Amino acid sequence: MPINLTVEAEQVLRTVKSKYGELHMIIGDTGCCGYSNVFLTCHKPVGDYVAIGEKSGVTVYLRPPLDVTLDPSSVVVDVVETVADDSLSLETELGYRFILRLKLR
């Protein structure tokens, strides 16, 4: 089951995809924030990442142990505006940052 995106996050994702083409969204430990960050890149991740599906033509990956511990239906990828961000994730050049939120039931 793929991760859910807010309408705003999906719009930003489509904008970045129109510029770069093939994209990969990594949810997991990519450096500074443990298992809570979302990273958008043109490069397919190497290592033990697990592809869990696609959203708007973008492959979504989880990093173990999230592939067995995270229920994708319990979170949603959202986007917030940011003036400056130290991430190399592609949406930051548009002034946005993808974040994870708990999905309210």
MIMAR-549663 format. One record per residue: residue number from 1; x, y, z of N, C-alpha, C, CB in turn. Coordinates in nm, 4 decimals. Each point is the difference from the previous one (the first is absolute). Glycine has a CB too. Example, Ala and Ser with C-alpha at 12.3 -4.5 7.8 and 13.67 -1.06 7.14 Angstrom:
// MIMAR-549663
PAFI | 1 | 1.3190 | -0.5690 | 0.7800 | -0.0890 | 0.1190 | 0.0000 | 0.0900 | 0.1200 | 0.0000 | -0.1892 | -0.1173 | 0.1246 $
PAFI | 2 | 0.1542 | 0.2223 | -0.1966 | 0.0820 | 0.1190 | 0.0060 | -0.0770 | 0.1090 | 0.0730 | 0.1184 | -0.0628 | -0.2145 $
// end
This chain:
// MIMAR-549663
PAFI | 1 | 0.0846 | -0.1182 | 0.0000 | -0.0846 | 0.1182 | 0.0000 | 0.0889 | 0.1242 | 0.0000 | -0.1850 | -0.1242 | 0.1224 $
PAFI | 2 | 0.1670 | 0.2118 | -0.2199 | 0.0826 | 0.1213 | -0.0031 | -0.0408 | 0.1009 | 0.1068 | 0.0325 | -0.0359 | -0.2438 $
PAFI | 3 | 0.0603 | 0.1214 | 0.2760 | -0.0226 | 0.1098 | 0.0940 | -0.1022 | 0.0968 | -0.0589 | 0.2354 | -0.0230 | 0.0916 $
PAFI | 4 | -0.3142 | 0.0883 | -0.0065 | -0.0949 | 0.1020 | -0.0431 | 0.0666 | 0.1362 | -0.0015 | -0.1899 | -0.1344 | 0.0927 $
PAFI | 5 | 0.1457 | 0.2218 | -0.1825 | 0.0493 | 0.1367 | -0.0093 | -0.1169 | 0.0962 | 0.0120 | 0.1934 | -0.0733 | -0.1447 $
PAFI | 6 | -0.1682 | 0.1901 | 0.2055 | -0.1010 | 0.1051 | -0.0019 | -0.0096 | 0.0538 | -0.1417 | 0.0436 | 0.0601 | 0.2431 $
PAFI | 7 | -0.1500 | 0.0120 | -0.2716 | -0.0178 | 0.0607 | -0.1318 | 0.1171 | 0.0943 | -0.0298 | -0.2524 | -0.0177 | 0.0223 $
PAFI | 8 | 0.2930 | 0.0957 | 0.0777 | 0.1097 | 0.0950 | -0.0185 | 0.1318 | -0.0721 | -0.0282 | -0.1174 | 0.1611 | 0.1521 $
PAFI | 9 | 0.1442 | -0.2691 | -0.0792 | 0.1229 | -0.0762 | -0.0219 | 0.0002 | -0.0626 | -0.1386 | 0.0159 | -0.0460 | 0.2459 $
PAFI | 10 | -0.1303 | -0.0035 | -0.2895 | -0.0096 | -0.0600 | -0.1333 | 0.0255 | 0.1052 | -0.1087 | -0.1646 | -0.1703 | 0.0886 $
PAFI | 11 | 0.1165 | 0.2926 | -0.0693 | 0.0247 | 0.1069 | -0.0975 | 0.1484 | 0.0328 | -0.0094 | -0.2275 | 0.0932 | 0.0469 $
PAFI | 12 | 0.2948 | -0.0820 | 0.0675 | 0.1440 | 0.0270 | 0.0000 | 0.0746 | -0.1160 | -0.0644 | -0.0229 | 0.1400 | 0.2085 $
PAFI | 13 | -0.0165 | -0.2621 | -0.1774 | 0.0636 | -0.1174 | -0.0583 | -0.0118 | 0.0016 | -0.1525 | -0.0506 | -0.1297 | 0.2094 $
PAFI | 14 | -0.0667 | 0.1619 | -0.2598 | -0.0198 | 0.0058 | -0.1462 | 0.0848 | 0.1109 | -0.0636 | -0.2342 | -0.0880 | 0.0306 $
PAFI | 15 | 0.2467 | 0.2006 | 0.0374 | 0.0816 | 0.1095 | -0.0514 | 0.1461 | -0.0419 | -0.0117 | -0.1588 | 0.1649 | 0.1020 $
PAFI | 16 | 0.2101 | -0.2285 | 0.0033 | 0.1397 | -0.0461 | -0.0025 | 0.0176 | -0.1077 | -0.1065 | 0.0254 | 0.0533 | 0.2456 $
PAFI | 17 | -0.1231 | -0.1439 | -0.2577 | 0.0085 | -0.1072 | -0.0996 | 0.0015 | 0.0563 | -0.1418 | -0.1187 | -0.1540 | 0.1582 $
PAFI | 18 | 0.0423 | 0.2597 | -0.1828 | -0.0015 | 0.0587 | -0.1344 | 0.1358 | 0.0586 | -0.0369 | -0.2434 | 0.0497 | 0.0275 $
PAFI | 19 | 0.3201 | -0.0097 | 0.0724 | 0.1331 | 0.0552 | -0.0257 | 0.1060 | -0.1085 | -0.0151 | -0.0666 | 0.2026 | 0.1269 $
PAFI | 20 | 0.0582 | -0.3069 | -0.0433 | 0.1073 | -0.0993 | 0.0059 | -0.0325 | -0.1344 | -0.0640 | 0.0694 | 0.1117 | 0.2047 $
PAFI | 21 | -0.1954 | -0.1417 | -0.2289 | -0.0344 | -0.1308 | -0.0552 | -0.0038 | -0.1066 | 0.1073 | 0.1025 | 0.0671 | -0.2152 $
PAFI | 22 | -0.0211 | -0.1721 | 0.2001 | -0.0016 | -0.1115 | 0.0947 | 0.0451 | 0.0453 | 0.1383 | 0.0443 | -0.1593 | -0.1881 $
PAFI | 23 | -0.1292 | 0.1310 | 0.2878 | 0.0300 | 0.0381 | 0.1377 | -0.0183 | -0.1182 | 0.0940 | -0.0706 | 0.2348 | -0.0499 $
PAFI | 24 | 0.1369 | -0.2257 | 0.1648 | -0.0093 | -0.1008 | 0.1046 | -0.0197 | 0.0719 | 0.1330 | 0.1471 | -0.1631 | -0.1300 $
PAFI | 25 | -0.2486 | 0.1193 | 0.2064 | -0.0277 | 0.0576 | 0.1310 | 0.0438 | -0.1014 | 0.1060 | -0.1961 | 0.1385 | -0.0906 $
PAFI | 26 | 0.2881 | -0.0964 | 0.1755 | 0.0540 | -0.0870 | 0.1037 | -0.0541 | 0.0464 | 0.1354 | 0.2107 | -0.0455 | -0.1370 $
PAFI | 27 | -0.2706 | -0.0474 | 0.2096 | -0.0468 | 0.0289 | 0.1347 | 0.0813 | -0.0881 | 0.0930 | -0.2366 | 0.0629 | -0.0770 $
PAFI | 28 | 0.3168 | 0.0012 | 0.1600 | 0.0840 | -0.0785 | 0.0895 | 0.1214 | 0.0769 | 0.0448 | -0.0787 | -0.2043 | -0.1114 $
PAFI | 29 | 0.1758 | 0.1331 | 0.1547 | 0.1221 | 0.0582 | 0.0548 | 0.0949 | 0.0385 | -0.1127 | -0.0265 | -0.1366 | 0.2095 $
PAFI | 30 | 0.0243 | 0.2632 | -0.2465 | 0.0903 | 0.0471 | -0.1046 | 0.1019 | 0.0981 | 0.0561 | -0.1808 | -0.0328 | -0.1696 $
PAFI | 31 | 0.1980 | 0.0324 | 0.3006 | 0.1010 | 0.0880 | 0.0574 | -0.0360 | 0.0581 | 0.1342 | 0.0634 | 0.0513 | -0.2268 $
PAFI | 32 | -0.1225 | 0.0666 | 0.2256 | -0.0106 | 0.0774 | 0.1237 | -0.1203 | -0.0309 | 0.0873 | 0.1177 | 0.1730 | -0.1205 $
PAFI | 33 | -0.2258 | -0.2183 | 0.0650 | -0.1253 | -0.0022 | 0.0756 | -0.0510 | -0.1394 | 0.0325 | -0.0535 | 0.2123 | -0.1082 $
PAFI | 34 | 0.1412 | -0.3075 | 0.1155 | -0.0446 | -0.1354 | 0.0309 | -0.0962 | -0.0505 | -0.1041 | 0.0317 | 0.0454 | 0.2406 $
PAFI | 35 | -0.1405 | -0.1029 | -0.1971 | -0.0967 | -0.0584 | -0.0928 | -0.1204 | 0.0892 | -0.0230 | 0.0744 | -0.2229 | 0.0739 $
PAFI | 36 | -0.0569 | 0.3529 | -0.0694 | -0.1145 | 0.0889 | -0.0127 | 0.0071 | 0.0920 | -0.1210 | -0.0201 | -0.0100 | 0.2443 $
PAFI | 37 | 0.1183 | -0.0078 | -0.3307 | 0.0092 | 0.0948 | -0.1101 | -0.0418 | -0.0598 | -0.1335 | 0.1819 | 0.1120 | 0.1233 $
PAFI | 38 | -0.2152 | -0.0220 | -0.2148 | -0.0388 | -0.0346 | -0.1362 | 0.1022 | 0.0656 | -0.0910 | -0.2499 | -0.0191 | 0.0572 $
PAFI | 39 | 0.3050 | -0.0582 | -0.1492 | 0.1058 | 0.0492 | -0.0873 | -0.0366 | -0.0318 | -0.1433 | 0.1738 | -0.0301 | 0.1801 $
PAFI | 40 | -0.1775 | 0.1316 | -0.2657 | -0.0349 | -0.0159 | -0.1409 | 0.1249 | 0.0183 | -0.0846 | -0.2351 | 0.0826 | 0.0425 $
PAFI | 41 | 0.2630 | -0.1811 | -0.1275 | 0.1232 | 0.0007 | -0.0788 | -0.0234 | -0.0574 | -0.1395 | 0.1329 | -0.0221 | 0.2113 $
PAFI | 42 | -0.0414 | 0.0512 | -0.3015 | -0.0020 | -0.0577 | -0.1346 | 0.0657 | -0.1373 | -0.0034 | 0.0042 | 0.2304 | -0.0947 $
PAFI | 43 | 0.0667 | -0.2633 | 0.1998 | 0.0798 | -0.1225 | 0.0018 | -0.0695 | -0.1107 | 0.0772 | 0.2062 | 0.1377 | -0.0168 $
PAFI | 44 | -0.2109 | -0.2558 | -0.0428 | -0.0555 | -0.1159 | 0.0685 | 0.0903 | -0.0324 | 0.1184 | -0.1035 | -0.0903 | -0.2150 $
PAFI | 45 | 0.0454 | 0.0694 | 0.3327 | 0.0842 | -0.0259 | 0.1171 | 0.0716 | -0.1348 | -0.0111 | -0.1562 | 0.1387 | 0.1391 $
PAFI | 46 | 0.2761 | -0.1433 | -0.0870 | 0.0755 | -0.1254 | 0.0049 | -0.0004 | -0.0504 | 0.1433 | 0.1468 | 0.0695 | -0.1954 $
PAFI | 47 | -0.1343 | -0.1964 | 0.2110 | 0.0009 | -0.0576 | 0.1333 | -0.1271 | -0.0777 | 0.0261 | 0.1449 | 0.1858 | 0.0786 $
PAFI | 48 | -0.1883 | -0.1833 | 0.0452 | -0.1101 | -0.0858 | 0.0424 | -0.1373 | 0.0668 | -0.0025 | 0.1643 | -0.1162 | 0.1393 $
PAFI | 49 | -0.1841 | 0.2178 | -0.2199 | -0.1297 | 0.0656 | -0.0113 | -0.1014 | -0.0939 | -0.0648 | 0.1135 | 0.2242 | -0.0161 $
PAFI | 50 | -0.2400 | -0.2113 | 0.0582 | -0.1064 | -0.0850 | -0.0507 | -0.1032 | 0.0878 | -0.0707 | 0.0376 | -0.1702 | 0.1857 $
PAFI | 51 | -0.0627 | 0.1436 | -0.3146 | -0.1022 | 0.0737 | -0.0741 | -0.1375 | -0.0479 | 0.0462 | 0.1546 | 0.0287 | -0.2008 $
PAFI | 52 | -0.2421 | 0.0660 | 0.2384 | -0.1328 | -0.0384 | 0.0494 | -0.1114 | 0.0411 | -0.0954 | 0.0868 | 0.0208 | 0.2317 $
PAFI | 53 | -0.0547 | 0.0471 | -0.3407 | -0.1022 | 0.0405 | -0.0951 | 0.0364 | 0.1302 | -0.0674 | -0.1704 | -0.1173 | 0.1360 $
PAFI | 54 | 0.0706 | 0.1758 | -0.2032 | 0.0196 | 0.1260 | -0.0717 | -0.1075 | 0.0996 | 0.0385 | 0.1068 | -0.1224 | -0.1905 $
PAFI | 55 | -0.0699 | 0.2496 | 0.1814 | -0.0937 | 0.1108 | 0.0144 | 0.0309 | 0.0986 | -0.1109 | -0.0209 | -0.0312 | 0.2527 $
PAFI | 56 | -0.0772 | 0.0574 | -0.3371 | 0.0169 | 0.0936 | -0.1126 | 0.1218 | -0.0349 | -0.0849 | -0.1088 | 0.1786 | 0.1367 $
PAFI | 57 | 0.1347 | -0.3072 | -0.1547 | 0.1122 | -0.0438 | -0.0821 | 0.1345 | 0.0060 | 0.0688 | -0.1289 | 0.0752 | -0.1910 $
PAFI | 58 | 0.1294 | -0.0513 | 0.3213 | 0.1235 | 0.0066 | 0.0783 | 0.0065 | -0.1243 | 0.0888 | 0.0000 | 0.2561 | -0.0026 $
PAFI | 59 | 0.1098 | -0.3316 | -0.0072 | 0.0150 | -0.1191 | 0.0831 | 0.0301 | 0.0409 | 0.1436 | 0.0816 | -0.1327 | -0.1985 $
PAFI | 60 | -0.1529 | 0.0701 | 0.2931 | 0.0161 | 0.0289 | 0.1424 | 0.0744 | -0.1163 | 0.0649 | -0.2129 | 0.1401 | 0.0045 $
PAFI | 61 | 0.3164 | -0.1065 | 0.0733 | 0.0832 | -0.1002 | 0.0673 | -0.0034 | 0.0217 | 0.1500 | 0.1486 | -0.0164 | -0.2015 $
PAFI | 62 | -0.1424 | -0.0936 | 0.2744 | 0.0174 | 0.0040 | 0.1444 | 0.1337 | -0.0631 | 0.0332 | -0.2498 | -0.0097 | 0.0403 $
PAFI | 63 | 0.3124 | 0.0599 | 0.0626 | 0.1265 | -0.0562 | 0.0465 | -0.0292 | -0.0916 | 0.1180 | 0.1305 | 0.2041 | -0.0782 $
PAFI | 64 | -0.0806 | -0.3263 | 0.0756 | -0.0196 | -0.0880 | 0.1154 | 0.0479 | 0.0684 | 0.1280 | 0.0268 | -0.2022 | -0.1483 $
PAFI | 65 | -0.0972 | 0.1839 | 0.2562 | -0.1091 | -0.0947 | 0.0234 | -0.1389 | 0.0552 | -0.0308 | 0.1426 | -0.1001 | 0.1725 $
PAFI | 66 | -0.1521 | 0.2203 | -0.2313 | -0.1320 | 0.0572 | -0.0284 | -0.0833 | -0.0880 | -0.0916 | 0.0984 | 0.2246 | 0.0295 $
PAFI | 67 | -0.0339 | -0.3023 | -0.1163 | -0.0748 | -0.0833 | -0.0933 | -0.0841 | -0.1053 | 0.0713 | 0.1789 | 0.0381 | -0.1679 $
PAFI | 68 | -0.1444 | -0.0721 | 0.2920 | -0.0792 | -0.0975 | 0.0761 | -0.0683 | 0.0613 | 0.1217 | 0.1566 | -0.1758 | -0.0771 $
PAFI | 69 | -0.1166 | 0.2941 | 0.1185 | -0.0584 | 0.0597 | 0.1214 | -0.0984 | 0.1133 | -0.0277 | 0.2082 | -0.0616 | 0.1160 $
PAFI | 70 | -0.2009 | 0.1221 | -0.2330 | -0.0866 | 0.1137 | -0.0313 | -0.1224 | -0.0462 | -0.0773 | 0.1989 | 0.1523 | -0.0031 $
PAFI | 71 | -0.3144 | -0.1114 | 0.0492 | -0.1234 | -0.0229 | -0.0733 | -0.0201 | 0.1226 | -0.0888 | -0.1034 | -0.1466 | 0.1860 $
PAFI | 72 | 0.1250 | 0.1329 | -0.3179 | -0.0102 | 0.1171 | -0.0883 | -0.1331 | 0.0734 | 0.0090 | 0.1554 | -0.1155 | -0.1506 $
PAFI | 73 | -0.2609 | 0.0468 | 0.1916 | -0.1293 | 0.0671 | 0.0099 | -0.0090 | 0.0905 | 0.1234 | -0.1027 | -0.1939 | -0.1198 $
PAFI | 74 | 0.2029 | 0.1873 | 0.2087 | -0.0045 | 0.0805 | 0.1227 | 0.0721 | 0.1335 | -0.0119 | -0.0126 | -0.2113 | 0.1254 $
PAFI | 75 | 0.0787 | 0.2350 | -0.2377 | 0.0713 | 0.1257 | -0.0196 | -0.0369 | 0.0608 | -0.1345 | 0.1890 | -0.0825 | 0.1438 $
PAFI | 76 | -0.1622 | 0.2103 | -0.1544 | -0.0221 | 0.0705 | -0.1253 | 0.1188 | 0.0926 | -0.0226 | -0.2538 | -0.0129 | 0.0244 $
PAFI | 77 | 0.2960 | 0.0240 | -0.1496 | 0.1049 | 0.0954 | -0.0353 | -0.0681 | 0.1330 | -0.0275 | 0.1524 | -0.1815 | -0.0967 $
PAFI | 78 | -0.1051 | 0.2851 | 0.1655 | -0.0530 | 0.1347 | -0.0177 | 0.1158 | 0.0884 | -0.0452 | -0.1820 | -0.0338 | 0.1777 $
PAFI | 79 | 0.1549 | 0.1577 | -0.2041 | 0.1033 | 0.0936 | -0.0418 | -0.0188 | 0.1300 | 0.0764 | 0.0143 | -0.1056 | -0.2300 $
PAFI | 80 | 0.0972 | 0.1668 | 0.2678 | -0.0035 | 0.1301 | 0.0657 | 0.0921 | 0.0939 | -0.0764 | -0.0501 | -0.1045 | 0.2268 $
PAFI | 81 | 0.0158 | 0.2321 | -0.2228 | 0.0883 | 0.0993 | -0.0613 | 0.1207 | 0.0210 | 0.0900 | -0.1953 | 0.1135 | -0.1145 $
PAFI | 82 | 0.3109 | -0.0913 | 0.0532 | 0.1214 | 0.0262 | 0.0759 | 0.0830 | 0.1034 | -0.0750 | -0.0018 | -0.2340 | 0.0982 $
PAFI | 83 | 0.0564 | 0.3272 | -0.0251 | 0.0828 | 0.1035 | -0.0617 | 0.1379 | -0.0558 | -0.0318 | -0.1263 | 0.1790 | 0.1239 $
PAFI | 84 | 0.1849 | -0.2463 | -0.0282 | 0.1317 | -0.0601 | -0.0196 | -0.0032 | -0.1390 | 0.0602 | 0.1166 | 0.2257 | 0.0039 $
PAFI | 85 | -0.0539 | -0.3196 | -0.0709 | 0.0001 | -0.1371 | 0.0476 | 0.1340 | -0.0617 | -0.0346 | -0.2511 | -0.0200 | -0.0266 $
PAFI | 86 | 0.3068 | -0.0569 | 0.1184 | 0.1304 | -0.0599 | -0.0254 | -0.0100 | -0.1367 | -0.0679 | 0.0861 | 0.1236 | 0.1976 $
PAFI | 87 | -0.2062 | -0.1627 | -0.2365 | -0.0198 | -0.1274 | -0.0663 | 0.0380 | 0.0094 | -0.1473 | -0.1827 | -0.0552 | 0.1621 $
PAFI | 88 | 0.2250 | -0.0553 | -0.2187 | 0.0261 | -0.0078 | -0.1439 | -0.1196 | -0.0565 | -0.0746 | 0.2431 | -0.0290 | 0.0472 $
PAFI | 89 | -0.3543 | 0.0078 | 0.0228 | -0.1210 | -0.0503 | -0.0622 | -0.0486 | 0.1017 | -0.1031 | -0.0609 | -0.1303 | 0.2094 $
PAFI | 90 | 0.0158 | 0.0824 | -0.3253 | -0.0256 | 0.0866 | -0.1155 | -0.1089 | 0.1046 | 0.0200 | 0.0727 | -0.1883 | -0.1357 $
PAFI | 91 | -0.1709 | 0.1632 | 0.2211 | -0.1076 | 0.0981 | 0.0171 | 0.0468 | 0.1268 | 0.0694 | -0.1601 | -0.1877 | 0.0090 $
PAFI | 92 | 0.2758 | 0.1829 | 0.0593 | 0.0463 | 0.1178 | 0.0739 | 0.0379 | 0.1147 | -0.0930 | 0.0812 | -0.1512 | 0.1802 $
PAFI | 93 | -0.0437 | 0.1197 | -0.3035 | 0.0332 | 0.1097 | -0.0925 | -0.1238 | 0.0799 | -0.0403 | 0.1922 | -0.1353 | -0.0849 $
PAFI | 94 | -0.3106 | 0.0808 | 0.1106 | -0.1253 | 0.0722 | -0.0250 | -0.0511 | 0.0713 | 0.1252 | -0.0556 | -0.1677 | -0.1764 $
PAFI | 95 | 0.1291 | 0.1530 | 0.2882 | -0.0410 | 0.0632 | 0.1243 | -0.0934 | -0.0850 | 0.0840 | 0.0280 | 0.2144 | -0.1135 $
PAFI | 96 | -0.0225 | -0.3475 | 0.0953 | -0.0844 | -0.0920 | 0.0748 | 0.0840 | -0.1103 | 0.0622 | -0.1922 | 0.0504 | -0.1527 $
PAFI | 97 | 0.1328 | -0.1169 | 0.2509 | 0.0638 | -0.1167 | 0.0622 | -0.1074 | -0.1026 | 0.0296 | 0.1846 | 0.1418 | 0.1008 $
PAFI | 98 | -0.1642 | -0.2651 | -0.1493 | -0.0924 | -0.1092 | 0.0325 | 0.0211 | -0.0418 | 0.1444 | -0.0011 | -0.0793 | -0.2399 $
PAFI | 99 | -0.1087 | 0.0502 | 0.3082 | 0.0052 | -0.0465 | 0.1394 | -0.0996 | -0.1151 | 0.0161 | 0.0673 | 0.2322 | 0.0848 $
PAFI | 100 | -0.0479 | -0.3100 | 0.0211 | -0.0955 | -0.1067 | 0.0342 | -0.0946 | 0.0508 | 0.1077 | 0.1686 | -0.1798 | -0.0594 $
PAFI | 101 | -0.2938 | 0.1433 | 0.0480 | -0.1001 | 0.0314 | 0.1022 | -0.0765 | -0.1281 | 0.0321 | -0.0212 | 0.2420 | -0.0802 $
PAFI | 102 | -0.0234 | -0.2516 | 0.2035 | -0.0898 | -0.1108 | 0.0356 | -0.1353 | 0.0252 | -0.0633 | 0.1219 | -0.0406 | 0.2183 $
PAFI | 103 | -0.1788 | -0.0620 | -0.2733 | -0.1311 | 0.0112 | -0.0605 | -0.1044 | -0.0192 | 0.1084 | 0.0861 | -0.0837 | -0.2231 $
PAFI | 104 | -0.1722 | 0.1835 | 0.2402 | -0.1060 | -0.0086 | 0.0994 | -0.1108 | -0.0898 | -0.0516 | 0.0558 | 0.2295 | 0.0861 $
PAFI | 105 | -0.1035 | -0.3120 | 0.0002 | -0.1062 | -0.0951 | -0.0407 | -0.1352 | 0.0537 | 0.0345 | 0.1544 | -0.1901 | 0.0317 $
// end
